[in-house]
């Protein structure tokens, strides 16, 4: 017999209350929610362990996604923030030695922001912690099963995004 999880008991408790409840839908949605909460907690704990707040991580993350170098205006757009808000974040990150501002080689009016080695290392530390937990959890599936799960979740997300879910990053 396959091992049971918390959600199995949850579905059993609700089935008599809601007789038309589809146990597969309720089970899948509940498990996805609980997994999301679990991974968020792991991520938040990794930030605590690295003495990094969420805003700092988000800024480092967006900068890393641009190859480690970007204009403040690009980061503002990526973070969906006003430029003044990004300036404050960059000031704090620069004081911590995670980023540096350098004059743009192409436009003297502009500065570029780049990750320092410490900034990249701190960002990688947070990413590695979460990544290890993701691999630990999904490692119970073989490669074909992971591909199938990914494809099925994509089909679900396409429907969700069609209902105005754009910008869920």
Secondary structure, 3 states (H helix, E strand, C coil): CCCCCHHHHHHHHHHCCCCCCCHHHHHHHHHHHHHHHHHHHHHHHHHHHCCCCHHHHHHHHHHHHCCCEEEHHHHHHHHCCCHHHHHHHHHHHHHCCCEEEEECCCCCCCEEEEECHHHHHHHHHHHHHHHHHHHHHHCCCCHHHHHHHHHHHHHHHHHHHHCCCCCCC
